[in-house]
Amino acid sequence: MQAQIRAKTGEDPRQPSEPIRAELDLDERIRDFLAQQRIAVTGISSTRDLTGNVIYRKLKAAGYQVFAVHPTTPTFDGDPCYPALSAIPGGAEGVVIVNRPEVTNAIVHQCADAGIRRVWMHQSLMKAGTSVSPEAVRVCQEQGISVIAGACPMMFVRGADFGHRCMRLMLRLTGGLPH
C-alpha cells in the first residue's frame, strides 16, 4: 500500500531514519525497492563495460533517476558520477551494489550514514559474481535497512529483457532467489 501511495504522489511518507519492516518477503522488498525513483548504482566503470554499467543504463532507460557512484570517476555516460553516496544532491532512496563483497561492507555503512533504507546486493547467475557479503547483510539488518542479498534487478525492472525474465523464472523454480 505504501509503495502505491509513493508511486502516485512521488513522495516517501517514511522519515529517512525510519526502518523498513524486517518481515517483508522477497517480492515485497523488490516491489518496494523498484517503487523508488532515486536509485544509486555503485560499481560502474568508465574504462570497462561492467555489470554495474548495464544496470545503470537499464534503470535509466526504465525511467528511474539514477546516480552513478565511483570514488575516482567524475562522469559516466555524460552524467555526473559521485565519489560517495553522501555526495548525491538530494540523496538516494535505494542503492544497487555491484562491487566485490569486501567493498559492499563499506558501501552499506555509507548507506546507514546517508539514511538510505534500501540496498540491493547484485549477484549474477550461478553466483559467479557476487556483491553479497554476510557481514553487510548483518549490518543492514541491524540498521533497519531493507536488503535484497542476491539476484539481479534487471530480472525484475519494468521492461526486463527475455533473458533476464527467463533467469528470474528459472531461479524462482529452483529456489535460487535470495530469501
C-alpha angles and dihedrals in degrees: 000000000000090000089054091051091049091047091054098042100030089229134109109224092202121090113243091250095049110106122232115241108274093213095069111125122231096267091050092048091049092049090047093048094048092045088069119092103202110065128168121207121204124194099049121145132205091198104045133034100245131171091259089060092053093048091048091052094045093051091047092049089050090059103261123139097241129193123200114217123197126139097228107025115093097191139016124194088345093305126110114268116210125219093218139006091253090061094064107108108240091007130248131275095212141009130215107205115207101170138104113287093252089057090046089066092060093044092052089054088051088053092053091048092047094047094245107157102188129064131175114192105203121228125181125222114292088012090272090142120023139174092187115123119179089211091053091048089053091050091050091051092048091048095047093247116150106236133194102195104197144354125077125277089219088072090063108028121108109277095022110183122246094257094053092045089053091049090051091052093046093048092046092051094046097042091247097132118099120260 
